[in-house]
Structure formats: C-alpha cells, structure tokens
Amino acid sequence: MTSTSETRLSAYLEKHGLADDKETLFVTMADERYVLPIMQTVYKLKQTNPKNKVLILCMDAGCVAELERYGQMGYYGSIGENVAKVKFETIGDLLNIGRDFVMFDGDVFVNSADSILSHMLPLSQEWDWQIQRDNMVIDSNINIGWMWIRPTVASKFFWSAAYRRWQDTKIWDQDVVRILLQEVESGGIADHPKLTVPRLSNEAFMNWMWYGSSPSSPAGVQRYDDLIGQASIVHLTCLEHALKRYFAKNYGLWQDFEGYYSKPPALLTVNFDSGDLASLTSQMDLALTLAEATDRILVFPEFLTWQYNASSLAKSSPVHELFHIPTIEHKIVEARYLANREKLHLSPIPSTTAVPDALSLAGYITALAKVPRSSVAHLEYLKTGLADAKKQTKICTLVYRDKWCLGHCGAAKSLEEL
C-alpha cells in the first residue's frame, strides 16, 4: 500500500531520525482538544524510557499551535484530512519502511511505572499485532485505540486490505478492522497470510466504558481506584472531553507535566454544606467567585450531599454529576489534587483557615487576602444567596449518548427540570 502522504511522512521521519530508529515508535493523532492529554502520555513514556519517541499527527491548526507551545514535534501533513484515511495511510507508510509501532488514541493514559512494552508480548515471540479489547469477553470486539503493530507480511496484507475496504465502504474505521479481522481469523479470506493477533487483557489494558462510566458512590470510587491500580493503560472511552480530562486528573493518571503538581497555583478549599440544589449552586457560585476575586483555584469537592427539596431523602453524589464541568474546568483542580501531589512525594502545602469578619463578599475577600499565597486558603462556611456572587455554574446532570457514552447535557437546566 502506497499513499499520497508516504513521501512527505517518510521525509519527516528521516529528518527527525525516526525512519531507521530501532526503538518502537509511538504514534497518535490529535486535534487541538487532545494535545494536552497526549502530552501526559508523552511525559510518562519519556519518564519510563527516555529513548521513547512519539509521532504526533496534527489534524488541525490548533494542534500545531499547542505543540509549538509545549516545544513538541509534530507532523503537519495531515491537517484537514479525514481521520480514518490518515490512520490507514500512516499504518501503511510505517509498515512499508519496516517500523514496528504502537498506535494509540488521544484519550489513552499510560499508568505503568516501567516500560509499557514490558506488559505486552515481546518482539521475540511470533505475532503480527497486539490490540486492546473492546469487550470484556468477546475476542472479535477489538479497540484500535491501542495496538502494537510489527511490519510482517501478514500485517502489510491485512492493513492494505483494510484501507481498501474503508475506501469502498467509508464505515467507521474500527468496524472495518473488526469485521475484516473476523473474516481473516475464521478463514473467510483464503489468500490471506496466517495472521496472529493476540488480544490484551482487560485488566492491564483497561477500557473505561466496560466498567461503568461514572463512579456514583464512595464504594464506586474505591472500585475504580482498584481497577486503575492494576492497569498498565487506561483508555477513557466514551466520555465527553472535559470529563476525560477531569477523570484522568482525579484518578491519578495526569502527570506533573509543566509542573502541574510541583508548581501548584494558590488554592482555595471550601467546606460545602448539604442542602437542596439551589443551596449547592449558590455555594458553588460563591466559591468560584471568591477564587476568581482572590486569584486562587478552587479544589473541587468530590462528593456533595443534597436533596431535591425539603421532603425528599438526602443523597450523596459526585460533584461532576451535578455541575457542568466544561464551563468551570479552567477554574478548578480535581478533588484529589492535594492527595495526588502526596503520591508524587511532593511536600504538603500548608492550609490556613480564613475567618471573615462579615459574611459578605467583601468580608470573605478580605479574609482570604490575609492568607499567604503559599498556603491553601480554607473556608469553613459559605453564606448562600449573596446577591453579588457571580453566576458561574450550570446544574447539569450526566446523560448517556449512543447507549454507552457519558457526557453532560451541555446546557443549563432549571431546578424544576431536574
């Protein structure tokens, strides 16, 4: 398979010493939204093996700007192209020059403390490519968001056929690969060379969507902690982009890239009272208003206790299920930010409780201003209903899209609609 991009990509690989490199190449594709999550994987791969190299294929101009901001190389010849087309052509190009490579999606986070390749079958064994499962038990359901491909005759034959089929059908690239792989493995394509495609274990190569999309209780959080603790990678499938980033941070998959943990901003923590949704929204609005007014970042709570009204039973819910993360993402850090710092053996940040002389916006701001910037400012109580608190939050329950995928509704809802 020869693509129109092969000459340009080959020239890029040659220029940057990637064409003849004996180390396994890591390859991914990104638009602007995915660059920062991908940089977490780049950081982790370099941390576990400084020789690891990552080829990032930019799909839009925003990706180029973001990579330049982070001083990261990227290939720009794919901008504006169809994602599936670029994926199939890149696989073909790399196989044609004899490279083995790992292709991964931008929502994959590496979690192993050592080389990720050591958690897969070694090159010394016979296989053509290894791939993540897309189902807990059915081998035919595979996920092309994480696969290690080597340049064998069978691999070249398969991926050339997959590209031709995609050109003919234009169906989802993962379905093209899944259906063709079923046909090959069942003997339905007589002239196809013997193909060996081991499936990676669900436990080590975790596909988020198959474990339930959102932990809805402290027990559920512990379950996810346990699952992630044994995972080599975590693929945050079927989550809205802002939730992918928030979950990656809260569950310890985010890295200390650009000093995210080692160079903390001035922080604000708040003791939120239980109450109805109107009360919680008022408290969150005030907390974010105070954080903004004092140039601090709010440490998001993990759970809040609330009730629909005075006659309903109280329940505890993860805060990301109540408030629309995309609208406030830049104003908060994850609930476990301080605990995640400790896991990295960083020095604890002292905390100082701010006590306002008056329960007014000015009173809170004055009290917070007295707390050193190097200390976490803590408020034990927030008065609800302050008229001068800025409206900052949307109440927005999580919804399932396409049966599995989890996202926020994306628009404000009145309390009566919830």
C-alpha positions as CSV (number, residue, x, y, z in Angstrom):
1,M,0.0,0.0,0.0
2,T,1.4,3.3,-1.1
3,S,-0.3,6.5,0.0
4,T,0.0,10.1,-1.3
5,S,1.4,11.0,2.1
6,E,4.1,8.5,2.2
7,T,6.8,10.7,0.6
8,R,6.1,13.6,3.0
9,L,5.8,11.4,6.1
10,S,8.9,9.4,5.1
11,A,10.8,12.7,4.7
12,Y,9.6,13.8,8.1
13,L,10.7,10.6,9.7
14,E,14.1,10.8,8.0
15,K,14.6,14.4,9.1
16,H,13.9,13.6,12.7
17,G,15.8,10.3,12.9
18,L,12.7,8.2,13.2
19,A,13.0,6.2,10.0
20,D,15.8,3.8,11.0
21,D,15.4,4.1,14.8
22,K,15.4,0.6,16.3
23,E,13.2,1.7,19.2
24,T,9.5,1.1,18.9
25,L,7.8,4.2,17.7
26,F,4.6,5.5,19.4
27,V,2.1,7.2,17.1
28,T,-1.1,9.2,17.7
29,M,-3.3,11.7,16.1
30,A,-4.5,14.9,17.6
31,D,-6.7,17.9,17.1
32,E,-6.4,20.9,19.5
33,R,-8.6,19.3,22.2
34,Y,-6.4,16.2,22.5
35,V,-2.9,17.8,22.7
36,L,-2.7,18.3,26.4
37,P,-3.9,14.8,27.3
38,I,-1.5,13.4,24.8
39,M,1.3,15.3,26.4
40,Q,0.6,13.4,29.6
41,T,1.3,10.2,27.7
42,V,4.4,11.6,26.1
43,Y,5.7,12.7,29.5
44,K,5.0,9.3,31.0
45,L,6.6,7.4,28.1
46,K,9.8,9.6,28.4
47,Q,9.8,9.1,32.1
48,T,9.8,5.3,31.9
49,N,12.2,5.2,28.9
50,P,14.0,8.3,27.7
51,K,14.5,6.7,24.3
52,N,10.8,6.5,23.6
53,K,9.8,8.7,20.7
54,V,6.3,9.8,19.9
55,L,5.0,10.8,16.4
56,I,2.0,13.2,16.7
57,L,0.0,13.7,13.6
58,C,-1.8,17.0,13.7
59,M,-5.3,17.1,12.3
60,D,-5.9,20.9,12.7
61,A,-4.0,24.2,13.0
62,G,-4.9,24.4,16.7
63,C,-2.8,21.2,17.3
64,V,0.2,22.8,15.6
65,A,-0.1,25.9,17.9
66,E,-0.4,23.7,21.0
67,L,2.6,21.5,20.1
68,E,4.7,24.6,19.4
69,R,3.6,26.0,22.8
70,Y,4.9,22.8,24.5
71,G,8.1,22.5,22.4
72,Q,6.9,19.2,21.0
73,M,7.5,18.0,17.4
74,G,4.5,17.1,15.3
75,Y,3.8,16.1,11.7
76,Y,1.6,18.7,10.0
77,G,1.0,17.0,6.6
78,S,-2.3,15.5,7.8
79,I,-4.1,18.8,8.7
80,G,-7.6,18.8,7.3
81,E,-7.6,15.2,6.2
82,N,-10.1,12.5,7.1
83,V,-9.1,10.8,10.4
84,A,-9.6,7.3,9.2
85,K,-7.7,8.0,5.9
86,V,-4.7,9.4,7.8
87,K,-4.8,6.4,10.2
88,F,-4.8,3.8,7.5
89,E,-2.2,5.6,5.4
90,T,0.1,6.2,8.3
91,I,0.0,2.5,9.3
92,G,0.8,1.5,5.7
93,D,3.6,4.0,5.4
94,L,5.2,2.8,8.6
95,L,4.9,-0.8,7.7
96,N,6.4,-0.1,4.3
97,I,9.6,1.3,5.8
98,G,9.8,-1.6,8.2
99,R,8.9,0.1,11.5
100,D,7.1,-1.5,14.4
101,F,5.0,0.9,16.3
102,V,2.3,1.4,18.9
103,M,-0.7,3.4,17.6
104,F,-2.8,4.9,20.4
105,D,-5.8,7.3,20.8
106,G,-5.5,10.7,22.5
107,D,-7.6,9.5,25.4
108,V,-5.2,6.7,26.4
109,F,-3.2,7.3,29.6
110,V,-0.2,5.2,30.4
111,N,-0.2,4.0,34.0
112,S,2.7,1.6,34.3
113,A,5.7,2.6,36.4
114,D,8.0,0.7,33.9
115,S,8.1,0.3,30.2
116,I,4.6,-0.2,28.8
117,L,6.0,-2.6,26.2
118,S,7.1,-4.9,29.0
119,H,3.4,-5.5,29.7
120,M,2.9,-6.9,26.2
121,L,4.2,-9.8,24.3
122,P,7.9,-9.2,23.3
123,L,9.1,-8.9,19.8
124,S,11.0,-12.2,20.3
125,Q,7.6,-14.1,20.1
126,E,5.6,-14.6,17.0
127,W,2.7,-12.2,16.5
128,D,1.6,-9.7,13.9
129,W,-0.1,-7.1,16.0
130,Q,-1.5,-6.9,19.6
131,I,-4.6,-5.0,20.4
132,Q,-6.9,-3.8,23.2
133,R,-10.2,-5.5,23.6
134,D,-13.5,-3.5,23.2
135,N,-15.5,-6.0,25.1
136,M,-15.0,-7.9,28.4
137,V,-15.3,-11.4,26.8
138,I,-15.8,-11.3,23.0
139,D,-12.5,-11.6,21.2
140,S,-13.9,-10.2,18.0
141,N,-14.7,-6.9,19.6
142,I,-11.4,-5.0,19.5
143,N,-10.4,-1.4,20.0
144,I,-7.9,0.2,17.6
145,G,-7.2,2.9,20.2
146,W,-4.2,0.9,21.4
147,M,-2.3,-1.6,19.2
148,W,1.3,-2.6,18.7
149,I,1.9,-3.5,15.0
150,R,5.0,-5.0,13.5
151,P,6.0,-5.0,9.8
152,T,5.3,-8.6,8.9
153,V,3.9,-9.8,5.6
154,A,0.6,-10.6,7.2
155,S,0.4,-7.2,8.8
156,K,1.0,-5.4,5.5
157,F,-1.5,-7.6,3.7
158,F,-4.2,-7.0,6.3
159,W,-3.8,-3.3,6.7
160,S,-3.7,-2.8,2.9
161,A,-6.9,-4.7,2.6
162,A,-8.5,-2.8,5.5
163,Y,-7.7,0.5,3.8
164,R,-9.2,-0.6,0.5
165,R,-12.3,-1.8,2.3
166,W,-12.6,1.5,4.1
167,Q,-12.2,3.4,0.8
168,D,-15.1,1.3,-0.6
169,T,-17.4,1.5,2.4
170,K,-16.5,4.6,4.4
171,I,-17.8,2.9,7.5
172,W,-16.3,3.5,11.0
173,D,-12.6,2.5,10.8
174,Q,-12.8,0.3,13.9
175,D,-15.7,-1.6,12.3
176,V,-13.7,-2.1,9.2
177,V,-10.8,-3.6,11.2
178,R,-13.1,-5.7,13.4
179,I,-15.1,-7.2,10.6
180,L,-12.1,-7.9,8.4
181,L,-10.2,-9.5,11.3
182,Q,-13.2,-11.7,12.0
183,E,-13.2,-12.8,8.3
184,V,-9.5,-13.5,8.3
185,E,-9.4,-15.4,11.6
186,S,-12.4,-17.5,10.5
187,G,-10.7,-18.5,7.3
188,G,-13.0,-16.4,5.2
189,I,-10.2,-14.9,3.1
190,A,-8.4,-17.8,1.5
191,D,-5.3,-16.0,0.2
192,H,-4.6,-14.0,3.4
193,P,-1.3,-15.0,5.1
194,K,-1.5,-16.5,8.5
195,L,-2.3,-13.7,10.9
196,T,-1.6,-13.8,14.7
197,V,-3.4,-11.0,16.7
198,P,-3.2,-11.5,20.5
199,R,-5.8,-9.6,22.5
200,L,-4.5,-7.7,25.5
201,S,-6.1,-8.4,28.9
202,N,-9.0,-6.2,30.1
203,E,-7.3,-5.8,33.5
204,A,-4.0,-4.5,32.2
205,F,-5.3,-2.6,29.2
206,M,-8.4,-1.0,30.8
207,N,-11.3,0.1,28.6
208,W,-13.2,2.5,30.7
209,M,-16.7,2.1,29.2
210,W,-16.9,-1.5,30.1
211,Y,-16.6,-0.9,33.8
212,G,-19.5,1.6,34.0
213,S,-18.9,5.2,33.0
214,S,-19.1,7.1,36.3
215,P,-18.4,6.2,39.9
216,S,-21.6,7.3,41.7
217,S,-20.6,6.4,45.3
218,P,-17.6,6.3,47.6
219,A,-17.6,2.5,47.1
220,G,-17.6,3.0,43.4
221,V,-14.7,5.3,43.6
222,Q,-12.8,2.7,45.5
223,R,-13.6,0.1,42.8
224,Y,-12.2,2.4,40.2
225,D,-9.1,3.0,42.3
226,D,-8.6,-0.7,42.5
227,L,-9.1,-1.2,38.7
228,I,-6.8,1.6,37.8
229,G,-4.2,0.4,40.3
230,Q,-3.7,-2.8,38.3
231,A,-4.0,-1.2,34.8
232,S,-1.0,-0.6,32.6
233,I,-3.0,1.8,30.5
234,V,-6.4,3.3,30.9
235,H,-8.4,4.2,27.8
236,L,-11.0,6.7,28.8
237,T,-13.5,5.7,26.1
238,C,-17.0,7.1,25.7
239,L,-16.6,10.2,27.9
240,E,-17.1,13.8,27.0
241,H,-13.7,15.6,26.5
242,A,-13.9,17.6,29.7
243,L,-14.8,14.5,31.7
244,K,-11.9,12.6,30.2
245,R,-9.5,15.3,31.4
246,Y,-11.2,15.6,34.8
247,F,-11.3,11.8,35.4
248,A,-7.6,11.4,34.3
249,K,-6.6,14.0,36.9
250,N,-8.8,12.8,39.7
251,Y,-7.8,9.2,39.3
252,G,-4.0,9.9,39.3
253,L,-3.4,9.5,35.5
254,W,-2.4,13.1,34.9
255,Q,1.3,13.8,35.1
256,D,3.5,16.6,36.6
257,F,3.7,18.0,33.1
258,E,4.8,21.6,33.1
259,G,4.7,21.5,36.9
260,Y,1.0,20.8,37.2
261,Y,1.6,19.3,40.7
262,S,5.1,20.5,41.6
263,K,4.3,24.2,40.8
264,P,0.8,24.5,42.3
265,P,-1.3,27.6,42.0
266,A,-2.7,29.4,45.0
267,L,-5.6,27.2,46.1
268,L,-8.9,27.5,47.8
269,T,-10.8,24.7,49.7
270,V,-14.3,25.1,50.9
271,N,-16.5,23.1,53.3
272,F,-19.8,22.8,51.4
273,D,-22.9,22.4,53.5
274,S,-25.6,19.9,52.4
275,G,-28.8,21.3,51.1
276,D,-31.1,21.4,48.1
277,L,-29.7,22.1,44.6
278,A,-30.4,25.8,44.9
279,S,-28.3,26.0,48.0
280,L,-25.5,23.9,46.5
281,T,-25.5,26.1,43.3
282,S,-25.4,29.2,45.4
283,Q,-22.4,27.9,47.4
284,M,-20.5,26.8,44.3
285,D,-21.1,30.2,42.6
286,L,-19.8,32.0,45.7
287,A,-16.8,29.7,46.0
288,L,-15.8,30.2,42.3
289,T,-16.4,34.0,42.7
290,L,-14.1,34.2,45.7
291,A,-11.5,32.1,44.0
292,E,-11.5,34.4,40.9
293,A,-11.5,37.5,43.1
294,T,-8.5,36.4,45.1
295,D,-6.6,34.8,42.1
296,R,-6.9,31.3,43.5
297,I,-8.0,28.0,42.0
298,L,-10.8,26.1,43.7
299,V,-10.1,22.5,44.8
300,F,-13.3,20.8,43.6
301,P,-15.1,18.7,46.2
302,E,-15.5,15.0,45.3
303,F,-19.0,14.4,46.8
304,L,-21.8,16.6,47.9
305,T,-24.8,15.7,50.0
306,W,-28.0,17.1,48.6
307,Q,-31.8,16.7,48.1
308,Y,-34.3,17.8,45.6
309,N,-36.5,19.5,48.2
310,A,-37.1,19.5,52.0
311,S,-39.3,16.4,51.8
312,S,-37.0,14.2,49.7
313,L,-34.3,12.0,51.0
314,A,-30.7,13.3,51.0
315,K,-28.2,11.6,48.7
316,S,-24.5,11.8,48.1
317,S,-23.4,12.4,44.5
318,P,-20.1,13.0,42.8
319,V,-19.9,16.8,42.1
320,H,-19.1,16.1,38.4
321,E,-22.6,14.6,38.2
322,L,-24.2,17.9,39.4
323,F,-22.2,20.7,37.8
324,H,-21.3,21.2,34.2
325,I,-17.5,20.6,34.1
326,P,-16.8,22.2,30.7
327,T,-17.9,25.7,31.9
328,I,-15.7,25.7,35.0
329,E,-12.8,23.4,34.1
330,H,-10.2,26.2,33.9
331,K,-11.3,27.5,37.4
332,I,-10.8,24.2,39.3
333,V,-8.4,21.5,40.1
334,E,-9.5,17.9,40.7
335,A,-10.9,16.9,44.2
336,R,-7.8,14.7,44.8
337,Y,-5.3,17.3,43.7
338,L,-3.6,17.5,47.1
339,A,-3.6,13.8,47.6
340,N,-2.2,13.3,44.1
341,R,0.7,15.6,45.0
342,E,1.4,13.5,48.0
343,K,1.6,10.3,45.8
344,L,4.3,12.1,43.9
345,H,6.2,12.6,47.2
346,L,5.9,16.4,46.9
347,S,5.9,18.5,50.1
348,P,2.5,19.0,51.6
349,I,1.0,22.5,51.2
350,P,0.0,24.1,54.5
351,S,-3.6,25.1,55.0
352,T,-4.8,28.3,56.7
353,T,-8.5,28.8,57.6
354,A,-9.8,32.3,56.6
355,V,-12.3,33.7,59.0
356,P,-14.3,36.6,57.6
357,D,-15.4,39.5,59.9
358,A,-18.6,39.8,57.9
359,L,-20.5,37.2,55.9
360,S,-20.4,39.3,52.8
361,L,-18.5,39.1,49.5
362,A,-16.1,41.9,50.7
363,G,-15.7,40.2,54.1
364,Y,-14.7,36.9,52.5
365,I,-12.3,38.5,50.1
366,T,-10.6,40.5,52.9
367,A,-10.2,37.3,55.0
368,L,-8.8,35.4,52.0
369,A,-6.4,38.1,51.1
370,K,-4.7,37.7,54.5
371,V,-3.8,34.0,53.7
372,P,-0.3,33.6,52.3
373,R,-0.2,32.6,48.6
374,S,1.9,29.6,49.6
375,S,-0.8,28.3,51.8
376,V,-4.1,26.7,50.9
377,A,-6.9,29.1,51.9
378,H,-9.7,27.3,53.6
379,L,-13.3,28.4,54.3
380,E,-15.4,26.5,56.8
381,Y,-18.7,28.1,55.8
382,L,-20.2,29.9,52.8
383,K,-23.3,32.0,53.2
384,T,-25.8,31.3,50.4
385,G,-27.7,33.7,48.4
386,L,-25.2,36.6,48.3
387,A,-26.6,38.9,45.6
388,D,-23.1,40.0,44.5
389,A,-21.8,36.4,43.9
390,K,-21.3,35.9,40.2
391,K,-23.4,33.3,38.5
392,Q,-20.8,30.7,37.4
393,T,-22.2,27.2,37.3
394,K,-24.7,25.2,35.3
395,I,-26.6,22.5,37.0
396,C,-26.4,19.7,34.5
397,T,-26.9,16.0,35.1
398,L,-24.9,13.4,33.2
399,V,-26.5,11.8,30.3
400,Y,-25.8,8.7,28.2
401,R,-25.3,9.2,24.5
402,D,-25.4,6.3,22.0
403,K,-26.3,3.9,24.9
404,W,-22.8,4.0,26.4
405,C,-21.1,7.3,26.1
406,L,-21.2,9.7,29.0
407,G,-21.5,13.4,28.7
408,H,-23.0,16.4,30.3
409,C,-26.3,17.7,28.9
410,G,-24.3,20.8,27.8
411,A,-26.9,23.4,28.8
412,A,-28.3,24.9,31.9
413,K,-31.4,23.3,33.4
414,S,-33.8,24.8,35.9
415,L,-34.1,23.2,39.2
416,E,-37.7,22.2,38.3
417,E,-36.5,20.1,35.4
418,L,-34.1,18.0,37.4
